[in-house]
Amino acid sequence: MTLAYINNELHLNDHALEDLAKQYGTPLFVYDEDAIRSQCRKYHSVFEQESLDYSISYASKAFTSVQMVKLLQEEDMKLDVVSAGELYTAIQAGFPASHIHFHGNNKTAEEIQYALEVGIGLFVVDAMDEVALLDRLADQPIDVLLRINPGIDVNTHSYIQTGQEDSKFGLSIHNGTAFEAIRMIQESRYVNFKGVHYHLGSQIDEEGPFLKALDVVFEWLSKSGIDIEILNMGGGYGVRYTEADTRYPIEKGFANIISRLKSLSTEYGIPLPHIMIEPGRSIVAEAGITLYEVGVVKDIPGVSRYVSVDGGMSDHIRTPLYGAEYEVMAVKENKTQSMDAHVVGKLCESGDIVRKNASLPEDVSRGDLVAVRTTGAYHYSMASNYNQMRKPAVIFVTGADVREVIRRQSLAQLIENDMI
């Protein structure tokens, strides 16, 4: 993505952001479609260079829509989903069900039945009783991976750590439950064990934890005598939200991971399985920005300055939830002295914060526009109707074209399920 000031106005790949805001309104999610495709191809490239049997599944939870799913199919990506809603979106987009993998720590019988009816490719089993539920609902063989916990702690926010021993996700390889689940699968009528899956957490910026997980998992497979056809290493590759963040080095990082895979395969005499990964955030996060219009600017002398925008925690929840930090830019180039200001939303919560101490023009005022960078992941997908706020529109831009992929929610849609 290229954000640059041209004639004192912020542009995304030569598209004037002010013009996009006038046409589609604010708040507005703007995605660089070329950047999304570039990330998909970068992941493919690192595996193709190693001549590995592999597949890449996009994690729908980061951001999904019908047009996004169609783009992923064009880029030869597979898909992982965690709900009937994500699965329905993919099916409505024409995505092959056989290329979809169903995750989740608490799949309902209704969701499983729907996935079976459409012909899902893989289930990722997350609990002991899920094996029995799958076996009861299936009427023909179904392939599964078992989600395991390798017991790896990672240096990221506690809310997005998932591979440690104490987690609602997966089954431990250390206390024997993972091995017991595999035996249960092998004794079932219809559930076919194909391999294992693990996910260590999100926003990981170096390959160390992934290498450690491989060491632990291969040792466990060897000692337990478990044969696998598929090894799914999950995702969690970090992106750059601010200058202080380190982006996961895809090329270098995976060169080291693949090298370790090959050496472990040789060391333990385990044939190299089909390798799967599940990037989500790293595909779309840095490809997206949010445009807001400034409303009230409130100065509290000697205390703080608040710049309120026309969205907030209804479309930007990660700051209130995790304390996540973002870069905020004025759409009009700053020609005056900058001042620090708290950029806040319009919802009825003191914690409705977009960015604390953002550097904005001293003369910022009502009607000005600001852009928040790296909002392509976990923003629209986590958006809510709190305060009956309407979900924003989403547009994709390329070098020459702009297309609306999700319309702004209407007032009528807010109450369409209400009983009148």
Backbone hydrogen bonds, N-H to C=O, Kabsch-Sander energy under -0.5 kcal/mol:
donor,donor_aa,acceptor,acceptor_aa,energy
3,L,1,M,-0.6
4,A,2,T,-0.5
4,A,11,H,-2.1
6,I,4,A,-0.5
6,I,9,E,-2.9
9,E,6,I,-1.1
10,L,331,V,-3.0
11,H,4,A,-3.0
12,L,15,H,-2.6
13,N,2,T,-2.4
13,N,11,H,-0.6
15,H,12,L,-2.0
16,A,14,D,-0.6
17,L,10,L,-2.2
20,L,16,A,-1.7
21,A,17,L,-2.4
22,K,18,E,-2.1
23,Q,19,D,-2.0
24,Y,20,L,-2.6
25,G,21,A,-2.2
28,L,291,L,-1.7
29,F,393,A,-2.4
30,V,28,L,-0.6
30,V,289,I,-2.8
31,Y,395,I,-2.6
32,D,287,A,-2.8
33,E,31,Y,-1.0
33,E,397,V,-2.3
34,D,397,V,-0.7
36,I,32,D,-1.6
37,R,33,E,-2.2
38,S,34,D,-2.3
39,Q,35,A,-1.9
40,C,36,I,-2.0
41,R,37,R,-2.3
42,K,38,S,-2.0
43,Y,39,Q,-2.0
44,H,40,C,-2.0
45,S,41,R,-2.4
46,V,42,K,-1.6
47,F,43,Y,-1.2
48,E,44,H,-2.7
49,Q,45,S,-2.1
50,E,47,F,-0.7
51,S,48,E,-1.3
52,L,47,F,-1.5
54,Y,52,L,-0.8
55,S,275,I,-2.0
57,S,55,S,-0.5
57,S,277,I,-2.8
58,Y,56,I,-0.5
58,Y,78,K,-2.9
59,A,279,P,-1.6
60,S,58,Y,-1.0
60,S,80,D,-2.1
62,A,59,A,-1.8
63,F,60,S,-0.6
69,V,65,S,-2.4
70,K,66,V,-2.0
71,L,67,Q,-2.0
72,L,68,M,-2.2
73,Q,69,V,-2.1
74,E,70,K,-1.9
75,E,71,L,-1.3
76,D,73,Q,-1.6
77,M,72,L,-2.3
78,K,56,I,-3.3
79,L,99,H,-2.2
80,D,58,Y,-2.7
81,V,101,H,-2.8
87,L,83,S,-2.1
88,Y,84,A,-2.9
89,T,85,G,-2.2
90,A,86,E,-1.9
91,I,87,L,-2.5
92,Q,88,Y,-2.7
93,A,89,T,-1.2
94,G,91,I,-1.6
95,F,90,A,-2.3
99,H,96,P,-1.8
100,I,97,A,-1.8
101,H,79,L,-2.5
102,F,122,L,-2.8
103,H,81,V,-3.6
103,H,101,H,-0.7
112,I,108,T,-2.5
113,Q,109,A,-2.5
114,Y,110,E,-2.1
115,A,111,E,-2.6
116,L,112,I,-2.5
117,E,113,Q,-2.3
118,V,114,Y,-1.8
119,G,115,A,-0.8
119,G,116,L,-0.5
120,I,115,A,-2.3
121,G,97,A,-1.5
121,G,100,I,-1.4
122,L,100,I,-1.5
123,F,143,D,-1.9
124,V,102,F,-2.9
125,V,123,F,-0.8
125,V,145,L,-3.0
131,V,127,A,-0.7
131,V,128,M,-1.2
132,A,128,M,-0.8
133,L,129,D,-1.9
134,L,130,E,-2.8
135,D,131,V,-2.3
136,R,132,A,-2.0
137,L,133,L,-2.2
138,A,134,L,-2.2
142,I,190,Y,-3.0
144,V,192,N,-2.7
145,L,123,F,-2.4
146,L,195,G,-2.2
147,R,125,V,-3.2
147,R,145,L,-0.5
148,I,146,L,-0.6
148,I,197,H,-3.2
149,N,171,L,-2.8
151,G,163,G,-1.3
152,I,163,G,-1.5
153,D,151,G,-0.6
156,T,154,V,-1.8
160,I,157,H,-1.8
161,Q,158,S,-1.1
162,T,200,L,-1.8
163,G,200,L,-1.8
167,S,165,E,-1.2
171,L,147,R,-1.6
173,I,149,N,-1.8
178,A,172,S,-2.3
180,E,176,G,-2.2
181,A,177,T,-2.3
182,I,178,A,-1.9
183,R,179,F,-2.0
184,M,180,E,-2.1
185,I,181,A,-2.4
186,Q,182,I,-2.5
187,E,183,R,-1.3
188,S,184,M,-0.5
188,S,185,I,-1.3
192,N,142,I,-3.4
192,N,190,Y,-0.6
193,F,191,V,-0.5
194,K,144,V,-2.7
194,K,192,N,-0.5
195,G,144,V,-0.7
196,V,230,I,-1.4
197,H,146,L,-2.7
198,Y,232,N,-1.8
202,S,160,I,-2.0
204,I,236,G,-3.3
211,L,207,E,-2.4
212,K,208,G,-2.4
213,A,209,P,-2.3
214,L,210,F,-1.9
215,D,211,L,-2.0
216,V,212,K,-2.2
217,V,213,A,-2.9
218,F,214,L,-2.7
219,E,215,D,-1.8
220,W,216,V,-2.0
221,L,217,V,-2.8
222,S,218,F,-2.3
223,K,219,E,-2.6
224,S,220,W,-2.4
225,G,221,L,-0.9
225,G,222,S,-0.6
226,I,221,L,-2.1
227,D,225,G,-0.5
229,E,194,K,-2.7
230,I,194,K,-1.8
231,L,274,H,-2.8
232,N,196,V,-2.8
233,M,231,L,-0.7
233,M,276,M,-2.6
238,G,204,I,-3.4
241,Y,239,V,-0.8
245,D,242,T,-1.6
247,R,245,D,-0.5
248,Y,238,G,-2.2
250,I,248,Y,-1.4
253,G,249,P,-3.2
254,F,250,I,-2.3
255,A,251,E,-1.6
256,N,252,K,-1.8
257,I,253,G,-2.0
258,I,254,F,-2.8
259,S,255,A,-1.8
260,R,256,N,-2.2
261,L,257,I,-2.4
262,K,258,I,-2.3
263,S,259,S,-2.1
264,L,260,R,-2.6
265,S,261,L,-2.3
266,T,262,K,-1.9
267,E,263,S,-2.7
268,Y,264,L,-2.6
269,G,265,S,-0.8
270,I,265,S,-1.4
274,H,229,E,-2.9
275,I,53,D,-2.6
276,M,231,L,-2.5
277,I,55,S,-1.3
278,E,234,G,-2.6
283,I,280,G,-1.4
284,V,280,G,-1.5
285,A,281,R,-3.2
287,A,284,V,-0.8
288,G,284,V,-0.5
288,G,285,A,-1.4
289,I,30,V,-2.2
290,T,372,V,-2.1
291,L,28,L,-2.8
292,Y,370,V,-2.5
294,V,368,D,-3.3
295,G,308,S,-3.3
298,K,296,V,-0.5
298,K,306,Y,-2.9
299,D,297,V,-0.5
300,I,298,K,-0.5
300,I,304,S,-3.3
303,V,300,I,-2.8
304,S,300,I,-1.1
306,Y,298,K,-3.2
307,V,342,H,-2.8
308,S,296,V,-2.8
308,S,306,Y,-0.6
309,V,344,V,-2.4
310,D,293,E,-1.2
315,D,312,G,-2.3
316,H,312,G,-1.6
321,L,317,I,-2.5
322,Y,318,R,-3.0
323,G,318,R,-0.7
323,G,319,T,-1.7
324,A,318,R,-1.5
327,E,241,Y,-0.6
328,V,326,Y,-0.5
329,M,371,A,-3.0
331,V,369,L,-2.5
333,E,8,N,-2.8
333,E,331,V,-0.5
335,K,333,E,-0.5
339,M,360,L,-3.1
341,A,358,A,-2.1
342,H,305,R,-3.1
343,V,341,A,-0.7
343,V,355,R,-3.1
344,V,307,V,-2.3
344,V,342,H,-0.7
345,G,352,D,-2.1
346,K,311,G,-2.3
349,E,347,L,-2.1
352,D,349,E,-1.5
353,I,351,G,-2.1
354,V,343,V,-2.7
355,R,343,V,-1.9
358,A,341,A,-3.0
360,L,339,M,-2.7
360,L,358,A,-0.9
362,E,337,Q,-2.3
364,V,361,P,-1.7
367,G,294,V,-2.7
368,D,365,S,-2.2
370,V,292,Y,-2.2
371,A,329,M,-3.1
372,V,290,T,-2.6
373,R,327,E,-2.4
373,R,371,A,-0.5
374,T,288,G,-0.7
375,T,288,G,-2.0
376,G,285,A,-2.1
376,G,288,G,-0.6
378,Y,62,A,-2.6
383,A,380,Y,-1.4
384,S,314,S,-2.2
388,Q,385,N,-2.3
389,M,386,Y,-1.3
393,A,27,P,-0.8
394,V,406,I,-2.4
395,I,29,F,-2.5
396,F,403,R,-2.9
397,V,31,Y,-2.9
398,T,401,D,-2.7
403,R,396,F,-2.7
405,V,394,V,-2.6
406,I,394,V,-1.8
409,Q,391,K,-2.4
414,L,410,S,-0.9
414,L,411,L,-0.8
415,I,411,L,-0.6
415,I,412,A,-1.0
416,E,413,Q,-0.7
418,D,415,I,-1.3
420,I,418,D,-0.7
